[in-house]
Amino acid sequence: MVVINLVMAADNAIIIGIIAASFAPKHRNQIIMWGLFGALVFRIIFAFFASYLFGFAYVKILGGILLVWIVNDLRRDLFDTKKIKSPTKTSKEPSYVQSVYKVLFADITLSFDNVIGIVGVAKNNTNLLIFGLFLSFVFVGTLARFFAEQIKKHQWFGYLGLGIILIVAIQLIIGGLGDLGILEINQAFKKFF
């Protein structure tokens, strides 16, 4: 369960870190807290409805499309804003409210796959499910702070994060199309979708 949580929480943390990296430390911490709050709430909701929602391929496709939109929006926020180093001018931060919405949309999209992994491991064991959800919450918070700091120091780290999230989005879309029977996925690759 620990390994699944670490891997599955990383995608959430990357997006939260990318969004938070564009802000001053005070707002950065607030964005991370909103991300943690959203991750916790959506994971709890999805844990109760996981088996029902998992049957809908359209949920995967919509989640993948939302992630592609988020990746493009984050790319713009991170790399198209001008950084002003003058002490008399303030740097242009993206909208705080829009960034909170982005974090919450990402939480909705990415919490689902995390919960599916946790529910699969817990196998109707409520205590293990609660432990898995709590562990996921801790990992998202820790990793989001780490990614935000690294992106501020190294711009390439942001591009790497966007690439990883784009891969997750493509996996969701292809997996949903495969579930609908629109695409046929080779048996050797089905484990990735």
BALOBA-1460 file (C-alpha; in Angstrom, 3 decimals):
// residues 193
<rec num="1" residu="m" x="0.000" y="0.000" z="0.000"/>
<rec num="2" residu="v" x="2.853" y="2.416" z="0.793"/>
<rec num="3" residu="v" x="4.416" y="2.044" z="-2.667"/>
<rec num="4" residu="i" x="1.056" y="2.471" z="-4.440"/>
<rec num="5" residu="n" x="0.341" y="5.585" z="-2.380"/>
<rec num="6" residu="l" x="3.752" y="7.082" z="-3.070"/>
<rec num="7" residu="v" x="3.452" y="6.587" z="-6.817"/>
<rec num="8" residu="m" x="-0.203" y="7.639" z="-7.040"/>
<rec num="9" residu="a" x="0.214" y="10.708" z="-4.801"/>
<rec num="10" residu="a" x="3.121" y="11.976" z="-6.889"/>
<rec num="11" residu="d" x="0.923" y="13.126" z="-9.787"/>
<rec num="12" residu="n" x="-1.292" y="15.153" z="-7.436"/>
<rec num="13" residu="a" x="1.752" y="16.607" z="-5.742"/>
<rec num="14" residu="i" x="3.370" y="17.571" z="-9.047"/>
<rec num="15" residu="i" x="0.353" y="19.608" z="-10.138"/>
<rec num="16" residu="i" x="-0.040" y="21.263" z="-6.741"/>
<rec num="17" residu="g" x="3.699" y="21.997" z="-6.703"/>
<rec num="18" residu="i" x="3.648" y="23.472" z="-10.217"/>
<rec num="19" residu="i" x="0.723" y="25.736" z="-9.373"/>
<rec num="20" residu="a" x="2.163" y="26.768" z="-5.999"/>
<rec num="21" residu="a" x="5.620" y="27.501" z="-7.448"/>
<rec num="22" residu="s" x="4.279" y="30.652" z="-9.147"/>
<rec num="23" residu="f" x="3.404" y="32.283" z="-5.813"/>
<rec num="24" residu="a" x="5.204" y="33.990" z="-2.970"/>
<rec num="25" residu="p" x="5.779" y="31.699" z="0.048"/>
<rec num="26" residu="k" x="2.662" y="32.847" z="1.953"/>
<rec num="27" residu="h" x="0.321" y="32.159" z="-0.954"/>
<rec num="28" residu="r" x="2.324" y="29.078" z="-1.956"/>
<rec num="29" residu="n" x="1.542" y="27.475" z="1.412"/>
<rec num="30" residu="q" x="-2.136" y="28.411" z="1.087"/>
<rec num="31" residu="i" x="-2.344" y="26.847" z="-2.390"/>
<rec num="32" residu="i" x="-0.737" y="23.676" z="-1.028"/>
<rec num="33" residu="m" x="-3.217" y="23.615" z="1.862"/>
<rec num="34" residu="w" x="-6.155" y="23.968" z="-0.583"/>
<rec num="35" residu="g" x="-4.654" y="21.108" z="-2.585"/>
<rec num="36" residu="l" x="-4.371" y="18.952" z="0.508"/>
<rec num="37" residu="f" x="-7.916" y="19.773" z="1.552"/>
<rec num="38" residu="g" x="-9.230" y="18.902" z="-1.919"/>
<rec num="39" residu="a" x="-7.177" y="15.718" z="-2.064"/>
<rec num="40" residu="l" x="-8.550" y="14.553" z="1.268"/>
<rec num="41" residu="v" x="-12.189" y="15.412" z="0.539"/>
<rec num="42" residu="f" x="-12.221" y="13.936" z="-2.974"/>
<rec num="43" residu="r" x="-10.400" y="10.788" z="-1.875"/>
<rec num="44" residu="i" x="-12.968" y="10.190" z="0.857"/>
<rec num="45" residu="i" x="-15.862" y="10.778" z="-1.562"/>
<rec num="46" residu="f" x="-14.330" y="8.568" z="-4.247"/>
<rec num="47" residu="a" x="-13.565" y="5.823" z="-1.728"/>
<rec num="48" residu="f" x="-17.291" y="5.457" z="-1.083"/>
<rec num="49" residu="f" x="-18.230" y="5.533" z="-4.776"/>
<rec num="50" residu="a" x="-15.130" y="3.955" z="-6.351"/>
<rec num="51" residu="s" x="-16.656" y="0.731" z="-7.587"/>
<rec num="52" residu="y" x="-19.629" y="2.570" z="-9.093"/>
<rec num="53" residu="l" x="-17.637" y="5.345" z="-10.803"/>
<rec num="54" residu="f" x="-14.965" y="2.954" z="-12.034"/>
<rec num="55" residu="g" x="-17.508" y="1.380" z="-14.369"/>
<rec num="56" residu="f" x="-17.875" y="4.580" z="-16.391"/>
<rec num="57" residu="a" x="-15.315" y="4.957" z="-19.160"/>
<rec num="58" residu="y" x="-16.524" y="8.509" z="-19.711"/>
<rec num="59" residu="v" x="-15.200" y="9.452" z="-16.261"/>
<rec num="60" residu="k" x="-11.693" y="8.430" z="-17.349"/>
<rec num="61" residu="i" x="-11.947" y="10.251" z="-20.671"/>
<rec num="62" residu="l" x="-13.284" y="13.426" z="-19.073"/>
<rec num="63" residu="g" x="-10.565" y="13.259" z="-16.412"/>
<rec num="64" residu="g" x="-7.890" y="12.923" z="-19.081"/>
<rec num="65" residu="i" x="-9.267" y="15.863" z="-21.058"/>
<rec num="66" residu="l" x="-9.366" y="17.979" z="-17.880"/>
<rec num="67" residu="l" x="-5.742" y="17.097" z="-17.217"/>
<rec num="68" residu="v" x="-4.682" y="18.122" z="-20.736"/>
<rec num="69" residu="w" x="-6.416" y="21.469" z="-20.191"/>
<rec num="70" residu="i" x="-4.715" y="21.855" z="-16.787"/>
<rec num="71" residu="v" x="-1.277" y="21.027" z="-18.250"/>
<rec num="72" residu="n" x="-1.685" y="23.683" z="-20.944"/>
<rec num="73" residu="d" x="-2.892" y="26.250" z="-18.431"/>
<rec num="74" residu="l" x="-0.026" y="25.475" z="-16.044"/>
<rec num="75" residu="r" x="2.484" y="25.712" z="-18.871"/>
<rec num="76" residu="r" x="1.227" y="29.209" z="-19.585"/>
<rec num="77" residu="d" x="1.291" y="30.237" z="-15.916"/>
<rec num="78" residu="l" x="4.769" y="28.872" z="-15.282"/>
<rec num="79" residu="f" x="6.675" y="29.800" z="-18.344"/>
<rec num="80" residu="d" x="4.925" y="32.755" z="-19.994"/>
<rec num="81" residu="t" x="4.864" y="35.129" z="-17.014"/>
<rec num="82" residu="k" x="7.671" y="37.664" z="-16.760"/>
<rec num="83" residu="k" x="9.723" y="37.505" z="-13.605"/>
<rec num="84" residu="i" x="10.608" y="40.961" z="-12.329"/>
<rec num="85" residu="k" x="13.541" y="41.137" z="-9.912"/>
<rec num="86" residu="s" x="13.337" y="44.847" z="-9.133"/>
<rec num="87" residu="p" x="12.540" y="45.582" z="-5.484"/>
<rec num="88" residu="t" x="10.225" y="48.435" z="-6.515"/>
<rec num="89" residu="k" x="8.061" y="46.340" z="-8.849"/>
<rec num="90" residu="t" x="6.064" y="43.307" z="-7.928"/>
<rec num="91" residu="s" x="6.150" y="40.187" z="-10.040"/>
<rec num="92" residu="k" x="2.928" y="39.159" z="-11.728"/>
<rec num="93" residu="e" x="1.467" y="36.133" z="-9.998"/>
<rec num="94" residu="p" x="-1.344" y="34.155" z="-11.589"/>
<rec num="95" residu="s" x="-4.788" y="34.629" z="-10.081"/>
<rec num="96" residu="y" x="-4.989" y="33.065" z="-6.633"/>
<rec num="97" residu="v" x="-8.630" y="32.024" z="-7.049"/>
<rec num="98" residu="q" x="-8.008" y="30.515" z="-10.501"/>
<rec num="99" residu="s" x="-5.040" y="28.609" z="-9.095"/>
<rec num="100" residu="v" x="-7.167" y="27.200" z="-6.267"/>
<rec num="101" residu="y" x="-9.714" y="26.055" z="-8.870"/>
<rec num="102" residu="k" x="-6.945" y="24.396" z="-10.892"/>
<rec num="103" residu="v" x="-5.718" y="22.557" z="-7.822"/>
<rec num="104" residu="l" x="-9.239" y="21.365" z="-6.993"/>
<rec num="105" residu="f" x="-9.909" y="20.226" z="-10.592"/>
<rec num="106" residu="a" x="-6.623" y="18.332" z="-10.536"/>
<rec num="107" residu="d" x="-7.581" y="16.799" z="-7.190"/>
<rec num="108" residu="i" x="-10.893" y="15.599" z="-8.633"/>
<rec num="109" residu="t" x="-9.174" y="14.055" z="-11.636"/>
<rec num="110" residu="l" x="-6.176" y="12.533" z="-9.909"/>
<rec num="111" residu="s" x="-7.774" y="11.414" z="-6.659"/>
<rec num="112" residu="f" x="-9.869" y="8.863" z="-8.512"/>
<rec num="113" residu="d" x="-6.929" y="6.733" z="-9.681"/>
<rec num="114" residu="n" x="-5.346" y="6.932" z="-6.247"/>
<rec num="115" residu="v" x="-8.536" y="5.729" z="-4.546"/>
<rec num="116" residu="i" x="-8.915" y="2.869" z="-7.022"/>
<rec num="117" residu="g" x="-5.426" y="1.693" z="-6.076"/>
<rec num="118" residu="i" x="-6.136" y="2.008" z="-2.349"/>
<rec num="119" residu="v" x="-9.538" y="0.291" z="-2.577"/>
<rec num="120" residu="g" x="-7.968" y="-2.519" z="-4.592"/>
<rec num="121" residu="v" x="-5.319" y="-3.138" z="-1.941"/>
<rec num="122" residu="a" x="-7.697" y="-2.699" z="1.035"/>
<rec num="123" residu="k" x="-10.167" y="-5.309" z="-0.282"/>
<rec num="124" residu="n" x="-13.110" y="-4.345" z="1.972"/>
<rec num="125" residu="n" x="-10.849" y="-3.745" z="5.004"/>
<rec num="126" residu="t" x="-12.109" y="-0.384" z="6.318"/>
<rec num="127" residu="n" x="-9.131" y="0.186" z="8.630"/>
<rec num="128" residu="l" x="-6.669" y="-0.403" z="5.803"/>
<rec num="129" residu="l" x="-8.699" y="1.898" z="3.550"/>
<rec num="130" residu="i" x="-8.619" y="4.709" z="6.132"/>
<rec num="131" residu="f" x="-4.885" y="4.193" z="6.665"/>
<rec num="132" residu="g" x="-4.312" y="4.326" z="2.902"/>
<rec num="133" residu="l" x="-6.297" y="7.549" z="2.531"/>
<rec num="134" residu="f" x="-4.393" y="9.176" z="5.410"/>
<rec num="135" residu="l" x="-1.044" y="8.044" z="4.005"/>
<rec num="136" residu="s" x="-1.968" y="9.445" z="0.599"/>
<rec num="137" residu="f" x="-2.825" y="12.789" z="2.205"/>
<rec num="138" residu="v" x="0.570" y="12.931" z="3.953"/>
<rec num="139" residu="f" x="2.450" y="12.048" z="0.759"/>
<rec num="140" residu="v" x="0.627" y="14.677" z="-1.321"/>
<rec num="141" residu="g" x="1.462" y="17.412" z="1.203"/>
<rec num="142" residu="t" x="5.101" y="16.462" z="1.563"/>
<rec num="143" residu="l" x="5.731" y="15.975" z="-2.139"/>
<rec num="144" residu="a" x="3.846" y="19.159" z="-3.169"/>
<rec num="145" residu="r" x="6.116" y="21.320" z="-0.997"/>
<rec num="146" residu="f" x="9.186" y="19.566" z="-2.405"/>
<rec num="147" residu="f" x="8.057" y="20.020" z="-6.022"/>
<rec num="148" residu="a" x="7.147" y="23.678" z="-5.500"/>
<rec num="149" residu="e" x="10.622" y="24.418" z="-4.113"/>
<rec num="150" residu="q" x="12.376" y="22.516" z="-6.894"/>
<rec num="151" residu="i" x="10.367" y="24.235" z="-9.643"/>
<rec num="152" residu="k" x="11.281" y="27.641" z="-8.216"/>
<rec num="153" residu="k" x="14.980" y="26.675" z="-8.380"/>
<rec num="154" residu="h" x="15.005" y="24.667" z="-11.619"/>
<rec num="155" residu="q" x="12.640" y="25.457" z="-14.485"/>
<rec num="156" residu="w" x="13.318" y="22.108" z="-16.178"/>
<rec num="157" residu="f" x="11.720" y="20.401" z="-13.182"/>
<rec num="158" residu="g" x="8.442" y="22.101" z="-14.088"/>
<rec num="159" residu="y" x="8.652" y="20.795" z="-17.654"/>
<rec num="160" residu="l" x="9.336" y="17.312" z="-16.316"/>
<rec num="161" residu="g" x="6.269" y="17.535" z="-14.059"/>
<rec num="162" residu="l" x="4.071" y="18.718" z="-16.916"/>
<rec num="163" residu="g" x="5.315" y="15.814" z="-19.037"/>
<rec num="164" residu="i" x="4.422" y="13.299" z="-16.331"/>
<rec num="165" residu="i" x="0.924" y="14.742" z="-15.911"/>
<rec num="166" residu="l" x="0.434" y="14.719" z="-19.695"/>
<rec num="167" residu="i" x="1.321" y="11.006" z="-19.737"/>
<rec num="168" residu="v" x="-1.266" y="10.357" z="-16.994"/>
<rec num="169" residu="a" x="-3.861" y="12.295" z="-19.035"/>
<rec num="170" residu="i" x="-3.129" y="10.250" z="-22.149"/>
<rec num="171" residu="q" x="-3.380" y="7.032" z="-20.126"/>
<rec num="172" residu="l" x="-6.791" y="8.051" z="-18.795"/>
<rec num="173" residu="i" x="-8.104" y="8.951" z="-22.247"/>
<rec num="174" residu="i" x="-6.777" y="5.801" z="-23.924"/>
<rec num="175" residu="g" x="-8.011" y="3.653" z="-21.022"/>
<rec num="176" residu="g" x="-11.490" y="5.158" z="-21.305"/>
<rec num="177" residu="l" x="-11.561" y="4.699" z="-25.080"/>
<rec num="178" residu="g" x="-10.427" y="1.103" z="-24.572"/>
<rec num="179" residu="d" x="-13.201" y="0.528" z="-22.040"/>
<rec num="180" residu="l" x="-15.737" y="1.823" z="-24.570"/>
<rec num="181" residu="g" x="-14.367" y="-0.492" z="-27.244"/>
<rec num="182" residu="i" x="-13.323" y="2.393" z="-29.505"/>
<rec num="183" residu="l" x="-9.655" y="1.456" z="-29.190"/>
<rec num="184" residu="e" x="-8.262" y="-2.010" z="-28.821"/>
<rec num="185" residu="i" x="-5.338" y="-2.131" z="-26.425"/>
<rec num="186" residu="n" x="-2.748" y="-4.865" z="-26.809"/>
<rec num="187" residu="q" x="-2.924" y="-7.273" z="-23.867"/>
<rec num="188" residu="a" x="0.702" y="-6.580" z="-22.903"/>
<rec num="189" residu="f" x="-0.064" y="-2.861" z="-22.483"/>
<rec num="190" residu="k" x="-3.473" y="-3.094" z="-20.724"/>
<rec num="191" residu="k" x="-1.845" y="-2.793" z="-17.308"/>
<rec num="192" residu="f" x="-0.900" y="0.813" z="-18.157"/>
<rec num="193" residu="f" x="-4.495" y="1.845" z="-18.915"/>
